[in-house]
């Protein structure tokens, strides 16, 4: 999913939910369940990715 994010310079805003659901369908996962769970997963991923970006920007 790394290539399927909505971003601005220096920050990740969210995932491309259409792409995420297409990936779920391609993997044979129930899309209704994934649609229900994806917002929580997205929130955690965005927090983690932005923390990683900030750490890289701040340097050692």
N, C-alpha and C positions, 0 to 999 in steps of 0.2 A: 504493500500500500504506500510505500514511501513516495512513489512517483505520482500518486493520486491525492495530492493535498491542495488545499486552497491557501495561498500564502501571499504575503507582502514582504518587501525587503526587511529581513531581520526577525520575522515572526511567522508562525504557522497559525492560520485562522481556523482550519477545520479540514475534514476529509471530504472527498468527492463521494457523497452517499450513493449516487447512481453507480459509480465504479465499484464501491464496496459491496453493494447488493448484487451486482453482476458477478463479482468474484465469489460471493457466497453461493449464488445459483450454480456457477460453474463447478464449484466444489461439492455440489449436491446437498448443501445445507438448506434447512427450511427458511425461506426468505422472510416469512412473517416473524419468526423468532429472531432472526438477525436484525430485522427492522426495529424490533423492540429493544434489543440489546445494544445496537450500534451507537446510540447517543452517549451511553455511559462509557463505552469503549473509546469513542472519539474524544471525550473529555479527558480521559487518562492519557491517551496518546498525545494530544495537543499539549497538555501540561508537561509531559516528559520531553517531547521534542523541543518545546520552547526553553525548558531548563537546560537542555543540552546546547542549544544555540547560544544562550546567554553565557554558559560556561566557556564555550569556544571563543566568544567575543571578548570576555574578560581576560582570557589568557591565564598563564600559570601564576 
